[in-house]
Amino acid sequence: MEVGGGASNQRFPKIKIREMKDEYLKFELRETDASMANALRRVMIAEVPTIAIDLVEIEVNSSVLNDEFISHRLGLIPLTSDRAMGMRFSRDCDACDGDGQCEHCSVEFHLDVRCDQDQTLDVTSADLISTDPSVIPVDVAAKSSSSAYDASENKGIIIVKLRRGQELRLRAIARKGIGKDHAKWSPAATVTFMYEPEIRINEEMMESLSIDDKRSWIESSPTKVFDIDPNTQQVVVVDPEAYTYDEEVIKKAEAMGKPGLIEIEAKEDSFIFTVESTGAVKASKLVVNAIEVLKQKLDAVRLSDDTVEADDQFGELGVHMRGG
C-alpha cells in the first residue's frame, strides 16, 4: 500500500504477524502514521462487507416470541461470508433490478420446525437451511469442519424455544452489507491498536536506589511491565507492551525524588493491532479485505482529483478560446 502526496512523502507500511488463529489476529503495523492505522481499524469494523439476514417472511409463528423479535434474532446470527467481496449489493444488482432476491446478491434460507413432544424444543441456527452451501451460520460451519467440536457444549445459537404444538415456519433472505449500515454486517467483534512504547531506564539513577525502593517503584505500575533480575538485581523491562500509558511509574519516580528515572515515549510510526472476528470471515481475511477496501477508497479519491483537475483544465481552455 503506497500512501503520500509525493515521492518524498510516500511511505511503504509493513505488517508483521505475531499470532494468528481463525478468529484472532495480532500484528504489527510499522512505517506509517496514526491516520492510516485508524483508517484501517475503522474500515475493518464498518466497511468490510459480510452477509446477514435482511428480510424475513414468517408463514407460521405460534411461539411465545413475536415476529419482529424473531426477525431481529435471525439478523444477528453471523453467517460465513467468504464470498461477500464478490457479491453485489442488492441496490446495485441489475440482474434483479434492485429487488435483492437473486443468486448474485442474496442467499435464501428456510426454517420449518414443529414441536411434537412434551420436552421443550430448542430452535437454533442449525435449523436454518441455506440454498448456498458456502453461506451458512458460523457455528454450523465450525461444527462441520472441526473434529474437536463438542456438540454437547454448543448446540448452536438459540432462536426460540417451542413447547408441544408450537410451530415456526419462515423464509429469510440474506444480503451483502457493511457495518456502517447495520451492526449485523460488521465482521469484527473487536479491533484495537496501541502505540508501541519505547521505554528507557536511567541505569545510573536506578542503581542509586535500594532494593526495597526498586520493588516499591516496580509495584507502582498497575501492569507487569518491570521486574528485578534475580542474578544482577537490576530493574529490567519484561513486557513493554503491558504499559498502558498511565504514567504511574513516572509519578512514583518523581515522588521518590528521582525525576528522569524513566522515559516512556510512544513510537509514532509503529502500532500493535488486535483483531477478533465474529467468524463471518477469518481474522486474517478480515485484514486483507480491509486493505482492499481502503485501496479502493484511495483510488476513488485519486480518480476524483484527476477528474476535477481535468475539468479545471478544460475550463481554462474554454476561457482562452472565448477570449482569443
C-alpha positions as a Python dict, from the first residue, in 0.01 Angstrom:
ca = {
    (1, 'M'): (0, 0, 0),
    (2, 'E'): (151, 332, -106),
    (3, 'V'): (20, 649, 50),
    (4, 'G'): (153, 1000, 8),
    (5, 'G'): (120, 1321, -186),
    (6, 'G'): (462, 1299, -350),
    (7, 'A'): (757, 1072, -394),
    (8, 'S'): (938, 1222, -94),
    (9, 'N'): (631, 1172, 128),
    (10, 'Q'): (547, 818, 22),
    (11, 'R'): (555, 552, 287),
    (12, 'F'): (555, 179, 246),
    (13, 'P'): (383, 32, 555),
    (14, 'K'): (493, -311, 670),
    (15, 'I'): (292, -575, 855),
    (16, 'K'): (442, -843, 1080),
    (17, 'I'): (215, -1120, 1206),
    (18, 'R'): (263, -1210, 1572),
    (19, 'E'): (-20, -1451, 1640),
    (20, 'M'): (-284, -1588, 1406),
    (21, 'K'): (-590, -1804, 1461),
    (22, 'D'): (-913, -1834, 1264),
    (23, 'E'): (-1092, -1572, 1476),
    (24, 'Y'): (-794, -1388, 1629),
    (25, 'L'): (-501, -1197, 1485),
    (26, 'K'): (-228, -990, 1644),
    (27, 'F'): (10, -799, 1418),
    (28, 'E'): (245, -504, 1398),
    (29, 'L'): (188, -219, 1155),
    (30, 'R'): (504, -17, 1102),
    (31, 'E'): (634, 277, 898),
    (32, 'T'): (303, 459, 877),
    (33, 'D'): (112, 710, 1090),
    (34, 'A'): (-191, 715, 1318),
    (35, 'S'): (-428, 834, 1043),
    (36, 'M'): (-359, 523, 837),
    (37, 'A'): (-378, 293, 1141),
    (38, 'N'): (-713, 440, 1245),
    (39, 'A'): (-845, 428, 887),
    (40, 'L'): (-759, 57, 871),
    (41, 'R'): (-928, -4, 1205),
    (42, 'R'): (-1247, 181, 1108),
    (43, 'V'): (-1268, 2, 772),
    (44, 'M'): (-1235, -337, 944),
    (45, 'I'): (-1523, -253, 1178),
    (46, 'A'): (-1762, -71, 946),
    (47, 'E'): (-1683, -119, 577),
    (48, 'V'): (-1569, -476, 509),
    (49, 'P'): (-1880, -644, 363),
    (50, 'T'): (-2038, -957, 504),
    (51, 'I'): (-2364, -1144, 452),
    (52, 'A'): (-2651, -1126, 702),
    (53, 'I'): (-3023, -1200, 702),
    (54, 'D'): (-3203, -883, 594),
    (55, 'L'): (-3556, -992, 501),
    (56, 'V'): (-3776, -1241, 688),
    (57, 'E'): (-4113, -1370, 569),
    (58, 'I'): (-4283, -1559, 852),
    (59, 'E'): (-4555, -1803, 742),
    (60, 'V'): (-4637, -1961, 1079),
    (61, 'N'): (-4532, -1847, 1426),
    (62, 'S'): (-4712, -1986, 1730),
    (63, 'S'): (-4411, -1944, 1962),
    (64, 'V'): (-4401, -1709, 2261),
    (65, 'L'): (-4188, -1456, 2066),
    (66, 'N'): (-4346, -1214, 1821),
    (67, 'D'): (-4241, -1192, 1456),
    (68, 'E'): (-4026, -881, 1499),
    (69, 'F'): (-3830, -1034, 1787),
    (70, 'I'): (-3751, -1348, 1588),
    (71, 'S'): (-3655, -1145, 1279),
    (72, 'H'): (-3412, -939, 1487),
    (73, 'R'): (-3252, -1252, 1631),
    (74, 'L'): (-3214, -1405, 1286),
    (75, 'G'): (-3041, -1092, 1155),
    (76, 'L'): (-2777, -1109, 1427),
    (77, 'I'): (-2673, -1469, 1352),
    (78, 'P'): (-2326, -1443, 1188),
    (79, 'L'): (-2305, -1617, 850),
    (80, 'T'): (-1996, -1740, 669),
    (81, 'S'): (-1913, -1457, 429),
    (82, 'D'): (-1611, -1566, 225),
    (83, 'R'): (-1795, -1482, -97),
    (84, 'A'): (-1922, -1142, 22),
    (85, 'M'): (-1648, -941, -154),
    (86, 'G'): (-1757, -1089, -488),
    (87, 'M'): (-2131, -1044, -437),
    (88, 'R'): (-2330, -741, -548),
    (89, 'F'): (-2509, -505, -316),
    (90, 'S'): (-2883, -554, -367),
    (91, 'R'): (-2926, -184, -451),
    (92, 'D'): (-2668, -218, -733),
    (93, 'C'): (-2782, -553, -875),
    (94, 'D'): (-2903, -524, -1234),
    (95, 'A'): (-2991, -895, -1254),
    (96, 'C'): (-3297, -848, -1031),
    (97, 'D'): (-3347, -472, -1078),
    (98, 'G'): (-3259, -397, -716),
    (99, 'D'): (-3516, -642, -576),
    (100, 'G'): (-3235, -812, -383),
    (101, 'Q'): (-3356, -1168, -433),
    (102, 'C'): (-3132, -1324, -696),
    (103, 'E'): (-2827, -1550, -675),
    (104, 'H'): (-2591, -1260, -749),
    (105, 'C'): (-2691, -1050, -449),
    (106, 'S'): (-2868, -1277, -199),
    (107, 'V'): (-2891, -1620, -38),
    (108, 'E'): (-3219, -1779, 67),
    (109, 'F'): (-3280, -1962, 396),
    (110, 'H'): (-3572, -2175, 510),
    (111, 'L'): (-3674, -2282, 859),
    (112, 'D'): (-3958, -2524, 936),
    (113, 'V'): (-3975, -2664, 1290),
    (114, 'R'): (-4265, -2802, 1494),
    (115, 'C'): (-4257, -2940, 1847),
    (116, 'D'): (-4447, -3270, 1879),
    (117, 'Q'): (-4310, -3381, 2215),
    (118, 'D'): (-4354, -3286, 2581),
    (119, 'Q'): (-3995, -3174, 2616),
    (120, 'T'): (-3912, -2814, 2520),
    (121, 'L'): (-3757, -2795, 2174),
    (122, 'D'): (-3472, -2553, 2104),
    (123, 'V'): (-3487, -2397, 1757),
    (124, 'T'): (-3129, -2300, 1671),
    (125, 'S'): (-2916, -2172, 1386),
    (126, 'A'): (-2861, -2536, 1287),
    (127, 'D'): (-3227, -2549, 1176),
    (128, 'L'): (-3168, -2281, 910),
    (129, 'I'): (-3142, -2446, 569),
    (130, 'S'): (-2942, -2247, 314),
    (131, 'T'): (-2974, -2263, -64),
    (132, 'D'): (-2599, -2189, -87),
    (133, 'P'): (-2371, -2435, 99),
    (134, 'S'): (-2099, -2170, 122),
    (135, 'V'): (-2325, -1934, 323),
    (136, 'I'): (-2433, -2096, 647),
    (137, 'P'): (-2437, -1996, 1017),
    (138, 'V'): (-2084, -1968, 1156),
    (139, 'D'): (-2142, -2217, 1437),
    (140, 'V'): (-2276, -2475, 1191),
    (141, 'A'): (-1966, -2431, 975),
    (142, 'A'): (-1742, -2475, 1281),
    (143, 'K'): (-1928, -2794, 1375),
    (144, 'S'): (-1887, -2946, 1029),
    (145, 'S'): (-1520, -2851, 986),
    (146, 'S'): (-1376, -2930, 1330),
    (147, 'S'): (-1328, -3280, 1464),
    (148, 'A'): (-1276, -3130, 1811),
    (149, 'Y'): (-1617, -2959, 1811),
    (150, 'D'): (-1820, -3064, 2118),
    (151, 'A'): (-2189, -3070, 2024),
    (152, 'S'): (-2292, -3128, 2386),
    (153, 'E'): (-2140, -2793, 2488),
    (154, 'N'): (-2251, -2587, 2188),
    (155, 'K'): (-2583, -2671, 2030),
    (156, 'G'): (-2598, -2363, 1813),
    (157, 'I'): (-2738, -2014, 1853),
    (158, 'I'): (-3086, -2041, 2003),
    (159, 'I'): (-3353, -1854, 1806),
    (160, 'V'): (-3662, -1955, 2008),
    (161, 'K'): (-3792, -2238, 2228),
    (162, 'L'): (-4107, -2430, 2139),
    (163, 'R'): (-4348, -2632, 2353),
    (164, 'R'): (-4576, -2908, 2229),
    (165, 'G'): (-4796, -2793, 1941),
    (166, 'Q'): (-4598, -2476, 1872),
    (167, 'E'): (-4451, -2420, 1527),
    (168, 'L'): (-4221, -2181, 1341),
    (169, 'R'): (-4202, -2172, 963),
    (170, 'L'): (-4032, -1893, 769),
    (171, 'R'): (-3829, -1786, 467),
    (172, 'A'): (-3533, -1550, 503),
    (173, 'I'): (-3318, -1359, 254),
    (174, 'A'): (-2954, -1284, 341),
    (175, 'R'): (-2784, -996, 162),
    (176, 'K'): (-2446, -829, 140),
    (177, 'G'): (-2395, -523, 359),
    (178, 'I'): (-2148, -329, 573),
    (179, 'G'): (-2135, -243, 941),
    (180, 'K'): (-2185, 125, 865),
    (181, 'D'): (-2542, 39, 759),
    (182, 'H'): (-2615, -202, 1047),
    (183, 'A'): (-2407, -373, 1316),
    (184, 'K'): (-2526, -717, 1198),
    (185, 'W'): (-2299, -678, 894),
    (186, 'S'): (-1986, -595, 1095),
    (187, 'P'): (-1732, -879, 1068),
    (188, 'A'): (-1535, -758, 1370),
    (189, 'A'): (-1607, -836, 1733),
    (190, 'T'): (-1313, -618, 1844),
    (191, 'V'): (-1043, -422, 1665),
    (192, 'T'): (-793, -227, 1875),
    (193, 'F'): (-450, -80, 1824),
    (194, 'M'): (-195, 76, 2054),
    (195, 'Y'): (122, 275, 2001),
    (196, 'E'): (430, 64, 2060),
    (197, 'P'): (601, 210, 2369),
    (198, 'E'): (972, 290, 2382),
    (199, 'I'): (1098, 263, 2741),
    (200, 'R'): (1435, 395, 2860),
    (201, 'I'): (1558, 346, 3218),
    (202, 'N'): (1828, 575, 3362),
    (203, 'E'): (2054, 293, 3481),
    (204, 'E'): (2283, 519, 3685),
    (205, 'M'): (1991, 672, 3873),
    (206, 'M'): (1826, 331, 3919),
    (207, 'E'): (2143, 189, 4080),
    (208, 'S'): (2125, 460, 4343),
    (209, 'L'): (1800, 307, 4473),
    (210, 'S'): (1788, 37, 4739),
    (211, 'I'): (1635, -300, 4654),
    (212, 'D'): (1322, -208, 4855),
    (213, 'D'): (1287, 121, 4668),
    (214, 'K'): (1320, -66, 4338),
    (215, 'R'): (1045, -309, 4438),
    (216, 'S'): (824, -22, 4554),
    (217, 'W'): (877, 156, 4224),
    (218, 'I'): (803, -160, 4021),
    (219, 'E'): (484, -226, 4220),
    (220, 'S'): (357, 124, 4140),
    (221, 'S'): (285, 4, 3788),
    (222, 'P'): (-67, -148, 3764),
    (223, 'T'): (57, -389, 3497),
    (224, 'K'): (359, -620, 3493),
    (225, 'V'): (597, -408, 3284),
    (226, 'F'): (911, -425, 3500),
    (227, 'D'): (1083, -680, 3722),
    (228, 'I'): (1410, -734, 3909),
    (229, 'D'): (1668, -965, 3756),
    (230, 'P'): (1742, -1225, 4029),
    (231, 'N'): (2106, -1251, 3923),
    (232, 'T'): (2207, -886, 3879),
    (233, 'Q'): (1939, -724, 4100),
    (234, 'Q'): (1883, -473, 3819),
    (235, 'V'): (1542, -349, 3709),
    (236, 'V'): (1457, -482, 3364),
    (237, 'V'): (1169, -430, 3121),
    (238, 'V'): (992, -766, 3091),
    (239, 'D'): (684, -665, 2889),
    (240, 'P'): (687, -316, 2735),
    (241, 'E'): (352, -373, 2564),
    (242, 'A'): (182, -421, 2901),
    (243, 'Y'): (235, -49, 2964),
    (244, 'T'): (-97, 136, 2943),
    (245, 'Y'): (36, 495, 2933),
    (246, 'D'): (-94, 552, 3286),
    (247, 'E'): (230, 733, 3390),
    (248, 'E'): (216, 579, 3738),
    (249, 'V'): (586, 482, 3734),
    (250, 'I'): (678, 836, 3625),
    (251, 'K'): (475, 986, 3911),
    (252, 'K'): (629, 737, 4157),
    (253, 'A'): (981, 831, 4045),
    (254, 'E'): (904, 1200, 4097),
    (255, 'A'): (757, 1125, 4442),
    (256, 'M'): (1081, 942, 4531),
    (257, 'G'): (1281, 1248, 4429),
    (258, 'K'): (1411, 1081, 4113),
    (259, 'P'): (1262, 1269, 3817),
    (260, 'G'): (1403, 1137, 3491),
    (261, 'L'): (1440, 785, 3631),
    (262, 'I'): (1229, 656, 3342),
    (263, 'E'): (1142, 792, 3000),
    (264, 'I'): (850, 644, 2806),
    (265, 'E'): (755, 757, 2458),
    (266, 'A'): (513, 622, 2202),
    (267, 'K'): (661, 533, 1865),
    (268, 'E'): (457, 743, 1627),
    (269, 'D'): (508, 507, 1330),
    (270, 'S'): (456, 170, 1498),
    (271, 'F'): (125, 16, 1608),
    (272, 'I'): (19, -314, 1757),
    (273, 'F'): (-321, -437, 1635),
    (274, 'T'): (-550, -693, 1794),
    (275, 'V'): (-833, -821, 1574),
    (276, 'E'): (-1116, -1052, 1680),
    (277, 'S'): (-1359, -1170, 1415),
    (278, 'T'): (-1722, -1270, 1461),
    (279, 'G'): (-1641, -1574, 1249),
    (280, 'A'): (-1811, -1440, 937),
    (281, 'V'): (-1463, -1419, 783),
    (282, 'K'): (-1130, -1531, 927),
    (283, 'A'): (-940, -1261, 1113),
    (284, 'S'): (-655, -1271, 860),
    (285, 'K'): (-901, -1239, 571),
    (286, 'L'): (-1069, -950, 750),
    (287, 'V'): (-741, -755, 746),
    (288, 'V'): (-675, -838, 379),
    (289, 'N'): (-1028, -734, 280),
    (290, 'A'): (-997, -411, 481),
    (291, 'I'): (-676, -322, 296),
    (292, 'E'): (-851, -390, -36),
    (293, 'V'): (-1147, -169, 60),
    (294, 'L'): (-909, 105, 173),
    (295, 'K'): (-720, 85, -156),
    (296, 'Q'): (-1048, 118, -347),
    (297, 'K'): (-1133, 429, -145),
    (298, 'L'): (-793, 585, -214),
    (299, 'D'): (-830, 504, -586),
    (300, 'A'): (-1171, 673, -585),
    (301, 'V'): (-1021, 985, -425),
    (302, 'R'): (-735, 985, -677),
    (303, 'L'): (-980, 948, -966),
    (304, 'S'): (-1195, 1230, -828),
    (305, 'D'): (-890, 1458, -803),
    (306, 'D'): (-790, 1372, -1161),
    (307, 'T'): (-1144, 1450, -1283),
    (308, 'V'): (-1152, 1785, -1104),
    (309, 'E'): (-809, 1873, -1245),
    (310, 'A'): (-920, 1778, -1598),
    (311, 'D'): (-1238, 1988, -1562),
    (312, 'D'): (-1030, 2285, -1447),
    (313, 'Q'): (-800, 2247, -1749),
    (314, 'F'): (-1093, 2231, -1991),
    (315, 'G'): (-1248, 2531, -1819),
    (316, 'E'): (-930, 2734, -1862),
    (317, 'L'): (-910, 2624, -2228),
    (318, 'G'): (-1267, 2744, -2285),
    (319, 'V'): (-1185, 3083, -2131),
    (320, 'H'): (-880, 3121, -2354),
    (321, 'M'): (-1079, 3024, -2665),
    (322, 'R'): (-1353, 3274, -2590),
    (323, 'G'): (-1100, 3540, -2505),
    (324, 'G'): (-898, 3470, -2820),
}
